[in-house]
């Protein structure tokens, strides 16, 4: 499975959404269930999935599906 699929599966599982719903409008501002608990669950699952650690600043600015892709790329994850 490629890294994009892994990334998408984390979002599908954490937010209980369909892959088709993951787009540039999938942000913490638009998704009502994206609260502090789901945010930390997302961060934790991504760290485990990709064997990385996010810095505090990255966690605070991980506010959208697309932003997350860029943060993973910055960590050396090929997506």
N, C-alpha and C positions, 0 to 999 in steps of 0.2 A: 504494500500500500504506500502511495506517495505521501509526502508531507502535507500537501494541501488537503488531501482526504482525511488525514489524521486530525488536522486543524479543524476542519469542518465537523468531523464526528464529535469532537470535544464540545463545540457550540451546540450541536444537535442534542447531545446528551444533557448538558448543563441547562440549556434554555428550553428544551422540549419543543424544538421547531424543526421544520423541514429544511433541507439544504437549499432549496429554491428561495427561501426567505433570507439567506445570508447575502447581503449586498451592502452598498455604501450607506444605506439608510439604517443599517443595524447598528445602532449606537445606544449608549446608556440613556441618552435623553429620550429616545423613541421607544425603547423596550421597557415596559412597566415592571417586568420581573427582574430587571438588571439592577439589583440593589447591592448593598455591601457584602451580603452573604454570598450571593451568586457570583459577584465579582471575585471574591477570594477563592471560591471553589473553581472558577475558571482559571485563575492564575495558578493555583496549585496543580490542577490537572494538566495544564500546558507545561509547567515545569517538569512534571513527572513524565509526560509523553515525549518531550523533546530533550530531556536530561539537561536542562538549563536552569539558571536562577535569574529572576528579574530583580533589578535594583528597585529601591523604594520609589524613585522618580518614575521609572518605567511603569510600575504598578499604578501609580496615581494618574498616569496619562494614557493608560490602556482603555480608552473610552469607546472604541468601536471595533467592529470586525476587521475593517481595512487597516486600522492603526495597528492592530495586533499582528497582522501579516508583516508590516514593516518592522515592528519590534523584533519579531522572530528573525527576519532577514539580518537585522543589525547584530543579532546573536550568532550569525553564521548558519542559520537553518535555511536550506534551499527550498523555496516554495515556488 
